[in-house]
Amino acid sequence: MNKLKILGTGLIGLNRLTNEEWLLIISIIITVLGMIQDYLKDRKR
């Protein structure tokens, strides 16, 4: 039950974000994913 409460408050918090904050978060996620992909490519060599 606690996890559901945390998830619910997290979703409410996300709904309060402005468009600029969303763009910032999305750009950070994309950057991190790109770094992970580069890291995995380097490991395969």
CHARMM internal coordinates of N, CA and C (Angstrom, degrees):
IC EDIT
DIST 1 N 1 CA 1.4698
DIST 1 CA 1 C 1.5294
ANGL 1 N 1 CA 1 C 110.90
DIST 1 C 2 N 1.3324
ANGL 1 CA 1 C 2 N 116.69
DIHE 1 N 1 CA 1 C 2 N -37.26
DIST 2 N 2 CA 1.4678
ANGL 1 C 2 N 2 CA 119.45
DIHE 1 CA 1 C 2 N 2 CA -179.03
DIST 2 CA 2 C 1.5233
ANGL 2 N 2 CA 2 C 111.56
DIHE 1 C 2 N 2 CA 2 C -61.95
DIST 2 C 3 N 1.3459
ANGL 2 CA 2 C 3 N 116.09
DIHE 2 N 2 CA 2 C 3 N -38.76
DIST 3 N 3 CA 1.4675
ANGL 2 C 3 N 3 CA 119.10
DIHE 2 CA 2 C 3 N 3 CA -179.57
DIST 3 CA 3 C 1.5197
ANGL 3 N 3 CA 3 C 110.12
DIHE 2 C 3 N 3 CA 3 C -62.90
DIST 3 C 4 N 1.3334
ANGL 3 CA 3 C 4 N 117.15
DIHE 3 N 3 CA 3 C 4 N -39.62
DIST 4 N 4 CA 1.4638
ANGL 3 C 4 N 4 CA 120.38
DIHE 3 CA 3 C 4 N 4 CA 179.16
DIST 4 CA 4 C 1.5194
ANGL 4 N 4 CA 4 C 110.08
DIHE 3 C 4 N 4 CA 4 C -63.60
DIST 4 C 5 N 1.3298
ANGL 4 CA 4 C 5 N 117.01
DIHE 4 N 4 CA 4 C 5 N -40.77
DIST 5 N 5 CA 1.4722
ANGL 4 C 5 N 5 CA 120.41
DIHE 4 CA 4 C 5 N 5 CA 179.11
DIST 5 CA 5 C 1.5218
ANGL 5 N 5 CA 5 C 110.08
DIHE 4 C 5 N 5 CA 5 C -61.83
DIST 5 C 6 N 1.3340
ANGL 5 CA 5 C 6 N 116.19
DIHE 5 N 5 CA 5 C 6 N -45.30
DIST 6 N 6 CA 1.4664
ANGL 5 C 6 N 6 CA 120.67
DIHE 5 CA 5 C 6 N 6 CA -179.44
DIST 6 CA 6 C 1.5258
ANGL 6 N 6 CA 6 C 109.62
DIHE 5 C 6 N 6 CA 6 C -62.46
DIST 6 C 7 N 1.3387
ANGL 6 CA 6 C 7 N 116.29
DIHE 6 N 6 CA 6 C 7 N -43.24
DIST 7 N 7 CA 1.4672
ANGL 6 C 7 N 7 CA 120.55
DIHE 6 CA 6 C 7 N 7 CA 179.41
DIST 7 CA 7 C 1.5194
ANGL 7 N 7 CA 7 C 110.30
DIHE 6 C 7 N 7 CA 7 C -62.32
DIST 7 C 8 N 1.3253
ANGL 7 CA 7 C 8 N 116.73
DIHE 7 N 7 CA 7 C 8 N -42.61
DIST 8 N 8 CA 1.4664
ANGL 7 C 8 N 8 CA 121.12
DIHE 7 CA 7 C 8 N 8 CA -179.68
DIST 8 CA 8 C 1.5175
ANGL 8 N 8 CA 8 C 111.57
DIHE 7 C 8 N 8 CA 8 C -62.03
DIST 8 C 9 N 1.3291
ANGL 8 CA 8 C 9 N 117.08
DIHE 8 N 8 CA 8 C 9 N -47.26
DIST 9 N 9 CA 1.4648
ANGL 8 C 9 N 9 CA 119.56
DIHE 8 CA 8 C 9 N 9 CA 179.80
DIST 9 CA 9 C 1.5237
ANGL 9 N 9 CA 9 C 109.89
DIHE 8 C 9 N 9 CA 9 C -66.06
DIST 9 C 10 N 1.3364
ANGL 9 CA 9 C 10 N 117.15
DIHE 9 N 9 CA 9 C 10 N -34.37
DIST 10 N 10 CA 1.4632
ANGL 9 C 10 N 10 CA 120.61
DIHE 9 CA 9 C 10 N 10 CA 178.00
DIST 10 CA 10 C 1.5175
ANGL 10 N 10 CA 10 C 110.76
DIHE 9 C 10 N 10 CA 10 C -63.50
DIST 10 C 11 N 1.3449
ANGL 10 CA 10 C 11 N 116.22
DIHE 10 N 10 CA 10 C 11 N -43.08
DIST 11 N 11 CA 1.4694
ANGL 10 C 11 N 11 CA 119.95
DIHE 10 CA 10 C 11 N 11 CA 179.66
DIST 11 CA 11 C 1.5180
ANGL 11 N 11 CA 11 C 110.44
DIHE 10 C 11 N 11 CA 11 C -65.66
DIST 11 C 12 N 1.3377
ANGL 11 CA 11 C 12 N 117.17
DIHE 11 N 11 CA 11 C 12 N -40.33
DIST 12 N 12 CA 1.4706
ANGL 11 C 12 N 12 CA 120.43
DIHE 11 CA 11 C 12 N 12 CA 178.14
DIST 12 CA 12 C 1.5311
ANGL 12 N 12 CA 12 C 109.02
DIHE 11 C 12 N 12 CA 12 C -62.13
DIST 12 C 13 N 1.3253
ANGL 12 CA 12 C 13 N 116.23
DIHE 12 N 12 CA 12 C 13 N -42.04
DIST 13 N 13 CA 1.4569
ANGL 12 C 13 N 13 CA 120.31
DIHE 12 CA 12 C 13 N 13 CA 178.93
DIST 13 CA 13 C 1.5208
ANGL 13 N 13 CA 13 C 111.25
DIHE 12 C 13 N 13 CA 13 C -62.16
DIST 13 C 14 N 1.3522
ANGL 13 CA 13 C 14 N 116.57
DIHE 13 N 13 CA 13 C 14 N -40.67
DIST 14 N 14 CA 1.4646
ANGL 13 C 14 N 14 CA 119.86
DIHE 13 CA 13 C 14 N 14 CA 179.43
DIST 14 CA 14 C 1.5184
ANGL 14 N 14 CA 14 C 110.85
DIHE 13 C 14 N 14 CA 14 C -64.02
DIST 14 C 15 N 1.3337
ANGL 14 CA 14 C 15 N 116.95
DIHE 14 N 14 CA 14 C 15 N -36.51
DIST 15 N 15 CA 1.4616
ANGL 14 C 15 N 15 CA 120.22
DIHE 14 CA 14 C 15 N 15 CA -179.63
DIST 15 CA 15 C 1.5228
ANGL 15 N 15 CA 15 C 111.61
DIHE 14 C 15 N 15 CA 15 C -65.60
DIST 15 C 16 N 1.3288
ANGL 15 CA 15 C 16 N 116.97
DIHE 15 N 15 CA 15 C 16 N -24.16
DIST 16 N 16 CA 1.4701
ANGL 15 C 16 N 16 CA 120.78
DIHE 15 CA 15 C 16 N 16 CA -179.11
DIST 16 CA 16 C 1.5216
ANGL 16 N 16 CA 16 C 112.61
DIHE 15 C 16 N 16 CA 16 C -82.08
DIST 16 C 17 N 1.3276
ANGL 16 CA 16 C 17 N 117.08
DIHE 16 N 16 CA 16 C 17 N -11.71
DIST 17 N 17 CA 1.4618
ANGL 16 C 17 N 17 CA 119.75
DIHE 16 CA 16 C 17 N 17 CA -178.05
DIST 17 CA 17 C 1.5234
ANGL 17 N 17 CA 17 C 111.04
DIHE 16 C 17 N 17 CA 17 C -67.16
DIST 17 C 18 N 1.3247
ANGL 17 CA 17 C 18 N 115.47
DIHE 17 N 17 CA 17 C 18 N 147.92
DIST 18 N 18 CA 1.4644
ANGL 17 C 18 N 18 CA 120.29
DIHE 17 CA 17 C 18 N 18 CA 175.60
DIST 18 CA 18 C 1.5264
ANGL 18 N 18 CA 18 C 109.12
DIHE 17 C 18 N 18 CA 18 C -85.41
DIST 18 C 19 N 1.3255
ANGL 18 CA 18 C 19 N 115.98
DIHE 18 N 18 CA 18 C 19 N 168.60
DIST 19 N 19 CA 1.4666
ANGL 18 C 19 N 19 CA 120.31
DIHE 18 CA 18 C 19 N 19 CA 179.81
DIST 19 CA 19 C 1.5268
ANGL 19 N 19 CA 19 C 111.23
DIHE 18 C 19 N 19 CA 19 C -59.91
DIST 19 C 20 N 1.3303
ANGL 19 CA 19 C 20 N 116.96
DIHE 19 N 19 CA 19 C 20 N -38.28
DIST 20 N 20 CA 1.4652
ANGL 19 C 20 N 20 CA 120.28
DIHE 19 CA 19 C 20 N 20 CA -179.25
DIST 20 CA 20 C 1.5227
ANGL 20 N 20 CA 20 C 110.44
DIHE 19 C 20 N 20 CA 20 C -63.90
DIST 20 C 21 N 1.3399
ANGL 20 CA 20 C 21 N 116.44
DIHE 20 N 20 CA 20 C 21 N -40.59
DIST 21 N 21 CA 1.4624
ANGL 20 C 21 N 21 CA 119.54
DIHE 20 CA 20 C 21 N 21 CA 178.79
DIST 21 CA 21 C 1.5236
ANGL 21 N 21 CA 21 C 110.59
DIHE 20 C 21 N 21 CA 21 C -66.15
DIST 21 C 22 N 1.3386
ANGL 21 CA 21 C 22 N 116.65
DIHE 21 N 21 CA 21 C 22 N -38.74
DIST 22 N 22 CA 1.4703
ANGL 21 C 22 N 22 CA 120.24
DIHE 21 CA 21 C 22 N 22 CA 177.31
DIST 22 CA 22 C 1.5192
ANGL 22 N 22 CA 22 C 110.14
DIHE 21 C 22 N 22 CA 22 C -60.63
DIST 22 C 23 N 1.3446
ANGL 22 CA 22 C 23 N 117.04
DIHE 22 N 22 CA 22 C 23 N -45.71
DIST 23 N 23 CA 1.4662
ANGL 22 C 23 N 23 CA 120.50
DIHE 22 CA 22 C 23 N 23 CA -179.73
DIST 23 CA 23 C 1.5248
ANGL 23 N 23 CA 23 C 110.43
DIHE 22 C 23 N 23 CA 23 C -60.59
DIST 23 C 24 N 1.3263
ANGL 23 CA 23 C 24 N 116.45
DIHE 23 N 23 CA 23 C 24 N -40.52
DIST 24 N 24 CA 1.4641
ANGL 23 C 24 N 24 CA 120.66
DIHE 23 CA 23 C 24 N 24 CA 179.48
DIST 24 CA 24 C 1.5232
ANGL 24 N 24 CA 24 C 110.38
DIHE 23 C 24 N 24 CA 24 C -62.43
DIST 24 C 25 N 1.3420
ANGL 24 CA 24 C 25 N 116.37
DIHE 24 N 24 CA 24 C 25 N -47.91
DIST 25 N 25 CA 1.4660
ANGL 24 C 25 N 25 CA 120.89
DIHE 24 CA 24 C 25 N 25 CA -179.20
DIST 25 CA 25 C 1.5278
ANGL 25 N 25 CA 25 C 110.35
DIHE 24 C 25 N 25 CA 25 C -61.93
DIST 25 C 26 N 1.3463
ANGL 25 CA 25 C 26 N 116.38
DIHE 25 N 25 CA 25 C 26 N -45.13
DIST 26 N 26 CA 1.4654
ANGL 25 C 26 N 26 CA 120.04
DIHE 25 CA 25 C 26 N 26 CA -178.26
DIST 26 CA 26 C 1.5272
ANGL 26 N 26 CA 26 C 110.44
DIHE 25 C 26 N 26 CA 26 C -63.03
DIST 26 C 27 N 1.3312
ANGL 26 CA 26 C 27 N 116.94
DIHE 26 N 26 CA 26 C 27 N -41.90
DIST 27 N 27 CA 1.4682
ANGL 26 C 27 N 27 CA 119.88
DIHE 26 CA 26 C 27 N 27 CA -179.53
DIST 27 CA 27 C 1.5269
ANGL 27 N 27 CA 27 C 110.43
DIHE 26 C 27 N 27 CA 27 C -64.99
DIST 27 C 28 N 1.3375
ANGL 27 CA 27 C 28 N 117.16
DIHE 27 N 27 CA 27 C 28 N -37.55
DIST 28 N 28 CA 1.4654
ANGL 27 C 28 N 28 CA 120.44
DIHE 27 CA 27 C 28 N 28 CA 178.06
DIST 28 CA 28 C 1.5229
ANGL 28 N 28 CA 28 C 109.83
DIHE 27 C 28 N 28 CA 28 C -64.38
DIST 28 C 29 N 1.3503
ANGL 28 CA 28 C 29 N 116.22
DIHE 28 N 28 CA 28 C 29 N -44.32
DIST 29 N 29 CA 1.4678
ANGL 28 C 29 N 29 CA 120.18
DIHE 28 CA 28 C 29 N 29 CA -179.37
DIST 29 CA 29 C 1.5259
ANGL 29 N 29 CA 29 C 109.97
DIHE 28 C 29 N 29 CA 29 C -61.46
DIST 29 C 30 N 1.3374
ANGL 29 CA 29 C 30 N 116.89
DIHE 29 N 29 CA 29 C 30 N -44.26
DIST 30 N 30 CA 1.4694
ANGL 29 C 30 N 30 CA 120.81
DIHE 29 CA 29 C 30 N 30 CA -179.60
DIST 30 CA 30 C 1.5263
ANGL 30 N 30 CA 30 C 110.04
DIHE 29 C 30 N 30 CA 30 C -62.35
DIST 30 C 31 N 1.3302
ANGL 30 CA 30 C 31 N 116.59
DIHE 30 N 30 CA 30 C 31 N -42.20
DIST 31 N 31 CA 1.4633
ANGL 30 C 31 N 31 CA 120.72
DIHE 30 CA 30 C 31 N 31 CA 179.74
DIST 31 CA 31 C 1.5203
ANGL 31 N 31 CA 31 C 110.94
DIHE 30 C 31 N 31 CA 31 C -62.14
DIST 31 C 32 N 1.3379
ANGL 31 CA 31 C 32 N 116.26
DIHE 31 N 31 CA 31 C 32 N -45.12
DIST 32 N 32 CA 1.4688
ANGL 31 C 32 N 32 CA 120.64
DIHE 31 CA 31 C 32 N 32 CA -179.60
DIST 32 CA 32 C 1.5258
ANGL 32 N 32 CA 32 C 110.18
DIHE 31 C 32 N 32 CA 32 C -63.69
DIST 32 C 33 N 1.3339
ANGL 32 CA 32 C 33 N 116.89
DIHE 32 N 32 CA 32 C 33 N -43.81
DIST 33 N 33 CA 1.4684
ANGL 32 C 33 N 33 CA 119.89
DIHE 32 CA 32 C 33 N 33 CA 179.07
DIST 33 CA 33 C 1.5235
ANGL 33 N 33 CA 33 C 110.47
DIHE 32 C 33 N 33 CA 33 C -61.19
DIST 33 C 34 N 1.3261
ANGL 33 CA 33 C 34 N 117.52
DIHE 33 N 33 CA 33 C 34 N -40.47
DIST 34 N 34 CA 1.4564
ANGL 33 C 34 N 34 CA 121.10
DIHE 33 CA 33 C 34 N 34 CA 178.33
DIST 34 CA 34 C 1.5223
ANGL 34 N 34 CA 34 C 111.21
DIHE 33 C 34 N 34 CA 34 C -62.98
DIST 34 C 35 N 1.3315
ANGL 34 CA 34 C 35 N 117.04
DIHE 34 N 34 CA 34 C 35 N -41.58
DIST 35 N 35 CA 1.4598
ANGL 34 C 35 N 35 CA 121.31
DIHE 34 CA 34 C 35 N 35 CA 178.52
DIST 35 CA 35 C 1.5191
ANGL 35 N 35 CA 35 C 110.50
DIHE 34 C 35 N 35 CA 35 C -63.37
DIST 35 C 36 N 1.3392
ANGL 35 CA 35 C 36 N 116.85
DIHE 35 N 35 CA 35 C 36 N -41.68
DIST 36 N 36 CA 1.4671
ANGL 35 C 36 N 36 CA 120.91
DIHE 35 CA 35 C 36 N 36 CA 179.76
DIST 36 CA 36 C 1.5281
ANGL 36 N 36 CA 36 C 109.63
DIHE 35 C 36 N 36 CA 36 C -63.48
DIST 36 C 37 N 1.3349
ANGL 36 CA 36 C 37 N 117.10
DIHE 36 N 36 CA 36 C 37 N -43.26
DIST 37 N 37 CA 1.4698
ANGL 36 C 37 N 37 CA 120.56
DIHE 36 CA 36 C 37 N 37 CA 179.69
DIST 37 CA 37 C 1.5237
ANGL 37 N 37 CA 37 C 110.47
DIHE 36 C 37 N 37 CA 37 C -61.33
DIST 37 C 38 N 1.3345
ANGL 37 CA 37 C 38 N 117.37
DIHE 37 N 37 CA 37 C 38 N -45.08
DIST 38 N 38 CA 1.4645
ANGL 37 C 38 N 38 CA 120.89
DIHE 37 CA 37 C 38 N 38 CA 179.11
DIST 38 CA 38 C 1.5236
ANGL 38 N 38 CA 38 C 110.19
DIHE 37 C 38 N 38 CA 38 C -61.46
DIST 38 C 39 N 1.3279
ANGL 38 CA 38 C 39 N 116.95
DIHE 38 N 38 CA 38 C 39 N -41.38
DIST 39 N 39 CA 1.4645
ANGL 38 C 39 N 39 CA 121.82
DIHE 38 CA 38 C 39 N 39 CA -179.84
DIST 39 CA 39 C 1.5205
ANGL 39 N 39 CA 39 C 110.27
DIHE 38 C 39 N 39 CA 39 C -62.24
DIST 39 C 40 N 1.3376
ANGL 39 CA 39 C 40 N 116.74
DIHE 39 N 39 CA 39 C 40 N -44.85
DIST 40 N 40 CA 1.4625
ANGL 39 C 40 N 40 CA 120.41
DIHE 39 CA 39 C 40 N 40 CA -179.68
DIST 40 CA 40 C 1.5297
ANGL 40 N 40 CA 40 C 110.76
DIHE 39 C 40 N 40 CA 40 C -66.11
DIST 40 C 41 N 1.3378
ANGL 40 CA 40 C 41 N 117.52
DIHE 40 N 40 CA 40 C 41 N -37.42
DIST 41 N 41 CA 1.4713
ANGL 40 C 41 N 41 CA 120.80
DIHE 40 CA 40 C 41 N 41 CA 178.09
DIST 41 CA 41 C 1.5231
ANGL 41 N 41 CA 41 C 109.72
DIHE 40 C 41 N 41 CA 41 C -62.33
DIST 41 C 42 N 1.3341
ANGL 41 CA 41 C 42 N 116.76
DIHE 41 N 41 CA 41 C 42 N -43.90
DIST 42 N 42 CA 1.4637
ANGL 41 C 42 N 42 CA 120.72
DIHE 41 CA 41 C 42 N 42 CA -179.37
DIST 42 CA 42 C 1.5214
ANGL 42 N 42 CA 42 C 110.71
DIHE 41 C 42 N 42 CA 42 C -63.40
DIST 42 C 43 N 1.3187
ANGL 42 CA 42 C 43 N 117.93
DIHE 42 N 42 CA 42 C 43 N -35.86
DIST 43 N 43 CA 1.4679
ANGL 42 C 43 N 43 CA 121.04
DIHE 42 CA 42 C 43 N 43 CA -178.31
DIST 43 CA 43 C 1.5235
ANGL 43 N 43 CA 43 C 111.53
DIHE 42 C 43 N 43 CA 43 C -70.02
DIST 43 C 44 N 1.3273
ANGL 43 CA 43 C 44 N 117.54
DIHE 43 N 43 CA 43 C 44 N -30.53
DIST 44 N 44 CA 1.4679
ANGL 43 C 44 N 44 CA 120.14
DIHE 43 CA 43 C 44 N 44 CA -177.19
DIST 44 CA 44 C 1.5247
ANGL 44 N 44 CA 44 C 111.84
DIHE 43 C 44 N 44 CA 44 C -72.12
DIST 44 C 45 N 1.3324
ANGL 44 CA 44 C 45 N 118.01
DIHE 44 N 44 CA 44 C 45 N -25.09
DIST 45 N 45 CA 1.4648
ANGL 44 C 45 N 45 CA 120.63
DIHE 44 CA 44 C 45 N 45 CA -177.99
DIST 45 CA 45 C 1.5151
ANGL 45 N 45 CA 45 C 112.48
DIHE 44 C 45 N 45 CA 45 C -66.08
END
COOR INIT
IC SEED 1 N 1 CA 1 C
IC BUILD
